[in-house]
Amino acid sequence: MPPRLRTSNFPSAVTCPSIRPTSVSQPAQKAREFSQSSCRQVTLRRRNFYAWLNGPGRALKQPIPNSTNYLGAYDKYGNLVRASPGWQVRQKEAQKNATSDVGSEATGTDGDAAPVVGQEADEPDMAARRLEEEAQAAGKKDEDDRLPPETTEDLRPFPLNRFFRSQAVLSEELREAIYQYMVDPVESRSVPGTSSYFGVSNERVGAVLRLKQMEKEWIAQGKTLAIPYSKAVLAMLPTTPHVGDGPNKRPMIHEPINDLIVHPATRQQLFVPVAESRQFTRVDAGKAFDNDLLPADERIPHPEMVNVERDMVNGYGAEERLERAKERMMTRLTAKAEKEDAQKKAEKEALTRVPKRRWDFVVQDISVESVGRNGRDHRGVGWRYGLPHQDRKKGQVKIPTSVEA
């Protein structure tokens, strides 16, 4: 007896005769989809993306030249926040008018070029007044069409992070001006003087000087520079421009140059009891952390500015303040040079040189007491970097046991 077949595997319309077996038609299997959702089905996020791309995001397809063009500068409708209403429309109209003016000038159909006849020809004052009024109207229209400068809200590249602002970088003109100011063959300028003149930190002035020197060497060697890439990057970032020299022109401050660097000795906790009758100054605060730590007025990158402000408060004139600043600068440079020479001389005298035929042996005396009382002095032999402070270690007495008079 032949085995029975389940009727669930066959369609209901197909009958199976018992005389001879026939081929059974299976239902056609549908094509397997690549994902659960069909590619033809437009999801909500995809619709929103294309709506933004064709709507507010269209303004970023052709960005404004010499502007950051961050997302924070536009509203949800794609309008530039800092621009006046209809600014983009006027810009498009100005471009169309510029192209039409070029065509009219080529054909010579300028209406203003027609000769003045009649009463205006006899009265040149009225014609000059009319030209002046037209020039003022054109200038006023140019001021209305001019794009306002960028604000802090325009420097937000990430709209969801309202606390991040893109910092400005040095423009190419300002870098070249700093380099030319430093390498002036007539006057020898120092890094602090250049920093205070341009409003750029000492570290950035040194970096600009090194990079510019390398650029000049590459140009002399005939190497190819990535100038288009540099221009494209600077066009998308906020830059500090270079203000030309002049009696009424002052350089634009790029960054604060008197920021106080945190000294490693001030990273520990101290409890210093002070008598009420004692005046605790910055000098005392520096000595509380370290006997060799200078006060904040002398540790800032430009201590000469403090003296300039003091001279201004004391009533000195501009020329007198300049002369006093130059004298202090020369005195400080002379003292620094003398100190460096004395240090080199002392180091040379501390070495014992034993001459030989092919080379000389140099011997230096080392004392085991150089490590200090706790063995953590940097002048000791075998001192290693990165030793942690003991202020948070268990068993350490954090409160002073004695008070200095």
C-alpha positions, 0 to 999 in steps of 0.5 A, spaced: 500 500 500 503 506 497 504 511 503 499 517 504 501 524 502 499 530 507 494 534 503 497 540 507 503 540 502 498 541 496 494 547 494 486 546 494 485 546 487 490 541 485 487 533 485 491 527 485 489 522 481 490 514 484 491 511 477 498 515 475 502 520 479 503 527 476 507 533 477 505 537 483 505 545 482 508 548 488 506 556 489 512 561 486 516 563 492 517 571 493 524 574 492 528 575 498 528 582 501 535 585 503 532 588 509 526 587 513 523 594 510 523 595 503 528 599 499 522 603 496 518 604 502 521 611 505 521 611 512 520 618 517 527 619 518 529 618 511 523 623 509 526 628 514 533 628 512 531 629 504 526 635 507 532 638 510 537 637 505 532 640 500 530 645 505 534 649 510 541 645 508 541 648 501 544 654 504 550 650 506 551 647 499 554 653 496 557 656 503 558 664 504 565 666 502 570 668 507 565 665 513 565 659 517 558 657 515 557 653 521 550 650 523 549 654 529 549 660 524 542 658 521 535 657 524 531 651 522 528 654 516 535 655 513 536 663 514 542 666 516 541 669 523 546 675 523 543 677 516 538 682 515 531 679 512 531 678 505 539 678 505 540 672 501 535 674 496 538 681 495 545 677 494 542 673 488 539 679 485 545 683 485 549 677 482 543 677 476 544 685 476 552 684 475 551 679 469 546 684 466 550 690 467 556 686 464 552 685 458 550 692 457 557 695 458 559 690 452 553 693 448 554 700 450 547 701 453 549 705 459 544 710 460 548 715 465 553 715 459 549 720 455 551 727 455 547 732 459 543 737 455 538 742 457 538 746 464 543 741 467 549 743 462 548 750 464 548 749 471 554 744 473 552 745 480 546 741 480 549 736 476 554 735 481 549 735 487 545 729 483 551 725 482 553 726 489 546 724 492 546 718 487 553 716 490 550 717 497 544 712 495 549 707 492 553 707 498 547 706 503 545 701 499 552 697 499 551 698 507 545 695 507 547 689 503 553 688 507 553 682 511 554 683 519 561 680 522 560 674 526 558 673 533 559 668 538 553 664 536 555 664 529 561 660 532 557 654 534 559 648 529 555 643 533 548 646 535 546 641 540 552 643 544 551 650 546 557 651 550 563 650 545 565 655 540 570 655 535 577 659 537 580 663 532 587 662 528 592 666 526 591 669 519 596 668 513 598 675 513 598 676 521 603 670 521 607 673 515 607 680 519 610 676 526 615 673 522 618 679 518 617 683 525 622 678 528 627 677 523 628 685 522 635 686 521 635 693 523 632 692 530 633 686 534 626 684 537 625 679 543 619 674 543 616 677 549 616 684 545 613 681 539 608 677 543 606 684 547 606 687 540 601 683 536 597 680 542 599 673 541 602 668 546 610 667 547 609 659 545 605 661 539 610 666 537 616 661 537 611 656 533 610 661 528 617 663 527 619 656 526 614 654 521 615 660 517 623 659 517 621 652 515 617 654 509 622 659 507 627 653 507 622 649 503 621 654 498 628 655 497 629 648 496 623 648 490 619 644 494 611 644 493 607 647 498 600 645 500 597 652 499 590 651 496 589 646 502 591 652 507 587 657 504 581 652 504 582 651 511 583 658 513 577 660 509 572 655 513 575 657 520 575 664 524 581 668 523 585 674 527 586 679 521 592 683 521 591 690 522 596 695 518 601 699 521 599 706 523 599 712 528 591 710 530 591 703 528 593 697 534 593 690 533 587 686 534 588 681 540 588 674 539 589 671 546 590 673 553 598 673 554 598 674 561 595 667 563 598 664 569 601 657 568 600 652 574 606 651 577 607 644 580 608 646 587 601 649 587 598 642 586 598 640 593 593 642 599 596 646 604 594 649 611 597 655 613 595 658 619 596 666 619 596 671 625 590 676 624 595 682 625 600 679 619 599 681 612 599 675 608 601 677 601 602 674 594 610 673 596 608 669 602 603 665 599 609 663 594 613 661 599 608 657 603 608 652 597 616 653 595 621 657 598 623 659 591 616 660 588 616 667 585 609 671 586 604 671 581 606 678 579 613 676 577 611 669 574 606 671 569 609 671 562 609 679 561 611 682 568 613 688 564 606 690 563 605 690 571 610 695 571 607 699 565 600 699 569 604 702 575 607 707 571 600 709 568 597 710 575 603 714 578 602 719 572 608 718 567 607 720 560 607 716 554 614 717 552 616 716 559 613 710 560 616 707 553 623 710 556 622 706 563 620 700 559 626 700 555 630 701 561 627 695 564 628 691 558 635 692 557 636 691 565 633 684 565 636 682 558 643 684 561 642 680 568 639 674 564 646 674 560 650 675 565 647 669 569 647 665 564 655 666 563 656 665 570 652 658 570 656 656 564 663 658 567 661 655 574 659 648 570 665 648 566 669 649 573 666 644 576 668 639 571 675 636 571 678 634 564 684 629 564 687 630 557 689 624 553 692 623 546 685 621 542 680 624 547 679 627 554 676 624 560 671 629 563 670 627 571 664 631 575 664 630 582 657 627 585 655 628 592 650 623 595 647 629 599 644 632 593 638 628 594 635 632 600 632 630 606 627 626 603 631 623 597 626 627 592 630 632 590 631 633 582 639 634 583 640 627 586 643 621 582 637 617 580 632 621 581 626 619 577 620 623 574 613 622 576 614 622 583 607 623 586 605 628 592 605 625 599 599 629 601 593 624 600 597 618 603 595 615 609 599 616 615 601 623 613 600 629 617 597 635 613 596 640 618 602 644 620 605 642 627 608 649 628 607 656 626 613 661 623 613 668 626 
